[in-house]
């Protein structure tokens, strides 16, 4: 970028801020993954028209544009890998409307996802997608990455609740897709194409989200196992028993011990795994389903099954699950968080493969996650200053991806591809499938200005964590 470009940017942004100081730009050079890339300029504005004018400038001058929310991405989604402009969309947080008669929410991209949850609940409604970072992540980032969460088992992920968008195209035009109706089959479903495209097709500036009635009641079951594979088998048996829990979360022994060392919650340190199951719906139904689930777990090898009796006990159990991420980074400072996902029937086999990888590469591998939908979170805890350890971690991560794909799964269930998983895209999609995605990108964005360097691997690109 030239000084003339910066001068033109400043002339366009009349209601916001243009950040050019190196210290400011460094604040936008990283996210929750690996790598640091310095942008040339950062723009904060609430004006969609100003953003559109900036995109027109970027397209004309072939300047990279990187939309960014709160940068909680674990895959490198907002990293400005080729310099250029970062758009800080977290400032666009003014619009949050709940239209209870239409069962929709209309939001701007900078609204925190948890604020949507709270606003919907005040009307007796629910916005189901619930990534663990919802208290700090923006809805715009969730839309870009097609985020999931524990409730994905029963209710699906972000794309299942987006029925309309306003977005800026790579040419700087403002378009609208979908609308406020539940049914809409007019032409191509551009809404679904844009959600999960990781900012590579345009910039989302408004979203219409579908809401549902909040369930009347919920019940939690905790099942404890002496075998991680048995826990995986129990998950499969529950799902094939005719019961569909709203959440089914897995914690292995390493994550249990980490939580107990971090903030004691009464979890069994000697257990190799535990499953937390939440059932929701009519009060009578959830009580009956909790009994059935308890029985299935015991038949699958659970050594103990516990149903919390009070709201406080229930909250304590789920709090323990949410503490896994902060707890494990106290062991070592570097956390590589993956989200390889396999078919539900392959959960036991994936658990077995993960144990083999842990021993083979002598890495501190912790397994937890949304096991009910096959979305495991194998996290490796390491120290990035130890180059030899990080090289073993790279090999282990590669083998985790290979195992998931070999079992009929996918590289990512909810974190997205970004920079971290781009080298493995062809392994899952094949050359022809990847080429078709590239053609869509090229048709939408021929100058490749929208979030370049994401999803599609650069020639010879490999996973590198040891630099």
C-alpha positions in Angstrom: 0.0 0.0 0.0 1.1 3.6 -0.7 0.7 6.8 1.2 -1.8 7.8 -1.5 -3.9 4.8 -0.7 -3.9 5.7 3.0 -4.8 9.2 2.2 -7.8 8.0 0.1 -8.9 5.7 2.9 -8.8 8.6 5.4 -10.9 10.7 3.0 -13.6 7.9 2.8 -13.8 7.1 6.5 -15.7 10.2 7.8 -17.5 8.6 10.8 -14.9 6.1 12.1 -11.2 5.7 12.7 -8.2 4.8 10.5 -5.3 3.3 12.5 -1.8 3.5 11.0 0.5 3.5 14.0 2.6 0.4 14.3 1.5 -0.3 17.9 -2.2 -0.2 16.8 -1.6 -2.4 13.8 0.2 -5.0 15.9 -2.9 -5.4 18.0 -4.6 -6.7 14.8 -1.7 -9.0 13.7 -2.8 -12.2 15.6 -5.8 -14.3 16.6 -6.3 -17.5 18.7 -4.1 -19.6 16.4 -0.5 -19.4 15.2 1.3 -16.7 13.3 1.7 -12.9 13.4 1.0 -10.8 10.3 1.1 -7.0 10.3 -1.7 -5.2 8.4 -0.9 -1.9 6.6 -3.9 -0.2 8.0 -6.9 -0.9 10.3 -10.3 0.7 9.8 -13.1 1.0 12.4 -16.4 2.3 11.1 -20.1 1.5 11.7 -21.0 2.8 8.3 -21.8 0.1 5.7 -21.5 2.7 2.9 -18.0 3.6 4.0 -17.0 0.0 4.1 -18.4 -0.5 0.6 -16.5 2.5 -0.7 -13.3 1.0 0.9 -13.9 -2.3 -0.8 -14.3 -0.6 -4.1 -10.9 1.1 -3.6 -9.4 -2.2 -2.6 -10.8 -4.0 -5.6 -9.6 -1.2 -8.0 -6.1 -1.2 -6.5 -5.9 -5.0 -5.7 -5.4 -4.4 -1.9 -6.2 -7.3 0.4 -9.1 -6.9 2.8 -9.5 -8.8 6.0 -12.8 -8.7 8.0 -12.3 -9.3 11.7 -14.5 -9.6 14.8 -13.0 -10.4 18.2 -10.3 -12.6 16.7 -11.1 -15.7 18.8 -10.5 -17.8 15.7 -8.5 -21.0 16.2 -7.7 -21.5 12.6 -6.2 -18.2 11.5 -9.4 -16.9 10.0 -8.8 -13.1 10.3 -5.0 -13.0 10.0 -3.8 -10.4 7.4 -1.3 -12.8 5.8 -0.7 -10.5 2.8 -0.9 -7.1 4.6 -3.5 -4.7 3.3 -6.6 -3.5 5.2 -8.2 -5.0 8.3 -11.8 -4.0 8.9 -12.6 -4.2 12.6 -16.2 -5.2 12.5 -16.5 -5.6 16.3 -17.5 -1.9 16.4 -20.7 -2.7 14.5 -22.6 -3.8 17.5 -25.6 -1.5 17.6 -28.3 -3.6 16.0 -30.0 -6.4 18.0 -33.7 -6.8 17.4 -35.9 -9.7 18.5 -39.1 -10.1 16.5 -40.9 -12.6 18.5 -43.9 -12.9 16.2 -41.7 -13.9 13.3 -39.3 -15.9 15.5 -36.3 -14.0 14.1 -33.4 -11.8 15.4 -31.9 -9.1 13.2 -28.3 -8.3 14.2 -25.2 -6.4 13.1 -21.9 -8.4 12.9 -20.2 -7.0 16.0 -22.9 -8.2 18.4 -21.6 -10.7 20.9 -23.3 -14.1 20.4 -24.1 -14.4 24.1 -26.1 -11.1 23.9 -28.3 -12.7 21.3 -28.9 -15.6 23.6 -29.9 -13.4 26.5 -32.2 -11.2 24.3 -34.0 -14.2 22.9 -34.4 -15.8 26.3 -36.1 -12.7 27.6 -38.9 -13.4 25.1 -39.1 -17.1 25.9 -37.1 -18.0 22.8 -33.7 -19.5 22.0 -30.9 -19.0 19.5 -29.4 -22.6 19.6 -25.8 -22.2 18.2 -23.6 -21.9 21.3 -19.9 -21.9 20.7 -17.9 -22.1 23.9 -16.5 -18.6 23.1 -20.0 -17.1 22.8 -19.4 -14.6 25.6 -16.5 -13.1 23.7 -17.0 -14.0 20.0 -19.0 -11.9 17.6 -21.9 -13.2 15.6 -20.1 -12.0 12.4 -17.2 -14.3 13.2 -19.6 -17.2 14.0 -21.2 -16.6 10.6 -17.9 -16.5 8.8 -16.7 -19.8 10.4 -20.1 -21.5 10.6 -19.5 -22.1 14.3 -21.0 -24.8 16.3 -21.1 -25.8 19.9 -22.4 -28.4 22.4 -26.0 -28.0 21.2 -25.0 -28.8 17.6 -26.0 -32.5 18.3 -29.7 -31.7 18.5 -30.1 -28.3 17.0 -27.4 -28.0 14.3 -24.8 -25.2 13.7 -24.9 -21.5 12.7 -25.8 -22.1 9.1 -29.0 -23.8 10.1 -30.3 -20.6 11.7 -29.3 -18.0 9.2 -32.2 -17.1 6.8 -31.0 -13.7 5.5 -27.9 -11.6 5.1 -26.7 -8.2 4.0 -23.2 -8.2 2.6 -20.6 -6.3 0.7 -19.4 -8.1 -2.4 -15.7 -8.0 -3.5 -16.7 -5.3 -6.0 -18.0 -3.1 -3.2 -21.7 -3.6 -4.0 -24.2 -4.0 -1.1 -26.5 -7.0 -1.7 -29.1 -8.9 0.3 -29.8 -12.6 0.3 -32.7 -14.6 1.8 -35.1 -12.7 4.0 -37.4 -13.0 7.1 -39.4 -16.0 5.8 -38.6 -19.6 7.0 -39.2 -20.9 3.4 -37.3 -19.3 0.5 -36.4 -21.2 -2.6 -35.9 -18.2 -4.9 -32.8 -19.0 -7.0 -29.5 -20.2 -5.6 -29.1 -20.3 -1.9 -26.4 -17.6 -1.6 -27.0 -17.3 2.2 -25.7 -20.8 2.8 -22.8 -20.3 0.5 -21.7 -17.2 2.3 -22.0 -18.6 5.8 -18.8 -20.6 6.4 -16.9 -19.0 3.5 -14.6 -17.4 6.1 -14.7 -13.9 4.6 -13.4 -15.0 1.3 -16.6 -14.1 -0.7 -17.6 -10.8 1.0 -18.2 -9.0 4.2 -21.4 -9.7 6.2 -22.9 -6.4 7.6 -26.3 -7.7 8.8 -27.9 -11.1 9.5 -31.4 -12.4 10.0 -31.4 -15.3 12.4 -34.1 -17.9 13.0 -35.1 -18.4 16.7 -37.0 -21.3 18.3 -39.1 -21.6 21.5 -37.0 -22.3 24.6 -37.5 -25.9 25.9 -39.6 -26.1 29.1 -37.1 -28.2 31.1 -33.7 -29.9 31.0 -32.0 -32.7 32.8 -28.3 -33.6 33.1 -26.7 -37.1 33.4 -23.0 -37.7 34.1 -21.6 -41.1 33.2 -18.1 -42.2 34.4 -16.0 -44.8 32.5 -12.8 -46.7 33.1 -12.2 -46.8 29.3 -12.2 -43.9 26.7 -13.3 -46.4 24.1 -16.2 -47.6 26.2 -17.3 -44.0 26.6 -17.2 -43.6 22.8 -19.3 -46.8 22.5 -21.8 -45.5 25.0 -22.3 -42.3 22.9 -23.1 -44.4 19.9 -25.5 -46.6 21.8 -27.4 -43.6 23.2 -27.8 -42.1 19.8 -29.1 -45.3 18.3 -31.5 -45.9 21.2 -34.1 -43.4 19.9 -33.1 -40.5 22.3 -31.6 -37.3 21.0 -29.9 -35.3 23.7 -29.3 -31.6 23.3 -25.7 -31.9 24.4 -23.3 -34.8 24.8 -19.8 -33.8 26.0 -16.8 -36.0 26.5 -13.8 -35.4 28.8 -10.9 -37.8 29.0 -8.7 -38.4 32.1 -6.2 -35.7 31.2 -8.9 -33.0 30.9 -10.5 -34.2 34.2 -7.2 -34.0 36.1 -6.4 -30.6 34.6 -9.8 -29.2 35.7 -9.4 -30.6 39.2 -6.0 -29.1 39.5 -7.2 -25.8 38.2 -10.5 -25.4 40.1 -11.7 -28.5 42.0 -15.1 -29.6 40.9 -15.5 -33.0 42.4 -14.7 -34.9 39.2 -13.3 -38.4 39.5 -9.5 -38.2 38.9 -9.2 -42.0 38.5 -11.8 -42.2 35.7 -10.4 -42.5 32.2 -13.4 -40.7 30.7 -16.8 -39.2 31.5 -19.7 -38.1 29.4 -22.0 -35.2 30.3 -25.5 -35.5 28.7 -28.2 -32.8 28.6 -31.8 -33.7 27.7 -34.3 -31.0 27.1 -38.0 -30.8 26.3 -41.2 -31.5 28.2 -40.5 -32.1 31.9 -42.0 -35.6 32.0 -40.2 -36.6 28.8 -36.7 -35.5 30.0 -37.1 -37.3 33.3 -38.0 -40.5 31.5 -35.1 -40.0 29.0 -32.6 -39.4 31.8 -33.5 -42.8 33.2 -33.1 -44.5 29.8 -29.8 -42.8 29.2 -28.5 -43.9 32.6 -29.5 -47.5 31.8 -27.8 -47.4 28.4 -24.5 -46.0 29.9 -24.4 -48.7 32.5 -24.9 -51.4 29.9 -22.1 -49.9 27.9 -19.7 -50.2 30.8 -20.2 -47.0 32.9 -18.9 -47.6 36.4 -21.1 -44.8 37.8 -23.9 -42.7 36.6 -25.0 -39.5 38.4 -28.0 -37.2 37.9 -27.5 -33.8 39.6 -30.4 -33.1 41.9 -30.3 -29.3 42.1 -29.8 -26.5 39.7 -26.5 -25.5 41.5 -25.2 -29.1 41.1 -26.1 -29.1 37.4 -24.4 -25.7 36.8 -21.3 -26.9 38.6 -21.0 -30.0 36.4 -21.3 -27.9 33.2 -18.9 -25.3 34.5 -16.3 -28.0 34.9 -16.6 -28.8 31.2 -16.2 -25.2 30.3 -13.0 -25.0 32.4 -11.1 -27.5 30.3 -9.6 -25.0 27.9 -8.3 -22.6 30.6 -7.2 -25.5 32.8 -5.0 -27.3 30.3 -3.0 -24.2 29.3 -1.6 -24.1 32.9 0.2 -27.4 32.1 2.1 -25.9 29.2 1.7 -22.5 27.6 1.0 -23.5 24.0 -2.4 -25.1 23.1 -3.1 -26.5 19.6 -6.9 -26.9 19.5 -8.3 -29.1 16.8 -11.8 -30.1 15.9 -11.6 -33.1 13.6 -15.0 -34.6 13.2 -16.0 -38.2 12.4 -19.3 -40.0 11.8 -21.0 -40.9 15.1 -20.4 -44.6 14.5 -16.7 -44.0 14.3 -16.3 -42.2 17.6 -15.0 -45.3 19.5 -12.4 -45.9 16.7 -11.4 -42.3 16.6 -10.8 -42.4 20.4 -8.6 -45.5 19.9 -6.6 -43.8 17.1 -6.1 -40.7 19.3 -4.7 -42.8 22.1 -2.2 -44.4 19.6 -1.1 -41.0 18.3 -0.5 -39.7 21.8 1.8 -42.6 22.5 3.5 -42.6 19.1 4.6 -39.0 19.2 4.9 -38.7 23.0 2.7 -35.6 23.1 0.4 -34.3 25.8 -2.9 -34.9 24.1 -6.1 -34.0 25.8 -9.4 -35.2 24.3 -12.7 -33.5 25.0 -15.5 -32.0 22.9 -18.9 -32.4 21.4 -18.8 -36.1 21.1 -22.5 -36.6 20.4 -22.1 -35.2 16.9 -18.6 -36.7 16.4 -17.0 -33.3 16.8 -14.0 -34.2 19.1 -11.5 -31.6 20.3 -8.1 -33.3 20.5 -6.0 -30.6 22.1 -2.2 -30.9 22.3 -0.5 -29.0 25.1 3.1 -28.0 24.3 5.8 -25.3 24.7 6.4 -23.5 21.4 9.9 -22.6 22.5 10.8 -26.3 22.4 11.4 -26.8 18.6 11.8 -30.6 18.9 8.5 -31.0 20.7 6.7 -28.8 18.2 8.0 -30.9 15.3 6.4 -33.9 17.0 3.3 -31.9 17.5 3.2 -31.1 13.8 3.4 -34.9 13.0 0.7 -35.7 15.5 -1.7 -33.0 14.2 -1.2 -34.3 10.6 -2.0 -37.8 11.7 -5.1 -36.7 13.6 -6.4 -35.1 10.3 -5.5 -38.3 8.4 -7.3 -40.5 10.9 -10.5 -38.3 10.7 -10.6 -38.4 6.9 -9.8 -42.1 6.7 -12.8 -42.7 9.0 -15.1 -40.8 6.7 -14.9 -37.6 8.7 -13.8 -34.0 8.1 -10.9 -31.6 8.9 -13.1 -29.2 10.8 -16.5 -29.4 12.5 -16.7 -25.8 13.6 -13.3 -23.9 13.7 -13.0 -23.5 10.0 -10.0 -24.0 7.7 -8.2 -20.6 7.7 -4.4 -20.9 7.4 -4.0 -23.9 9.8 -5.8 -26.5 7.8 -5.4 -25.2 4.3 -2.5 -27.7 3.6 -4.8 -30.6 4.1 -7.8 -29.5 2.0 -7.0 -31.7 -1.0 -6.7 -34.7 1.3 -10.4 -34.5 2.1 -11.9 -32.9 -1.0 -9.6 -34.4 -3.7 -8.1 -32.2 -6.4 -11.3 -31.9 -8.4 -13.4 -30.9 -5.4 -10.9 -28.3 -4.3 -10.7 -26.9 -7.8 -14.5 -26.4 -7.9 -14.2 -24.3 -4.7 -11.4 -22.3 -6.3 -13.6 -21.6 -9.3 -16.4 -20.3 -7.1 -13.9 -18.0 -5.3 -12.5 -16.8 -8.6 -15.9 -16.0 -10.1 -16.9 -14.0 -7.0 -13.6 -12.4 -6.3 -11.4 -12.4 -9.5 -8.9 -10.0 -8.0 -8.6 -12.2 -4.9 -8.9 -9.3 -2.4 -11.2 -10.9 0.1 -9.3 -12.6 2.9 -6.6 -14.0 0.7 -4.4 -16.8 2.0 -7.3 -18.7 3.7 -9.0 -22.1 2.9 -6.9 -22.7 -0.3 -3.4 -23.9 0.2 -0.5 -22.0 -1.3 1.9 -24.0 -3.5 4.0 -26.2 -1.3 2.3 -25.0 1.9 2.7 -27.3 4.9 1.7 -27.2 8.6 4.5 -25.4 10.4 4.2 -24.8 14.2 7.9 -25.0 15.1 9.2 -21.7 13.6 
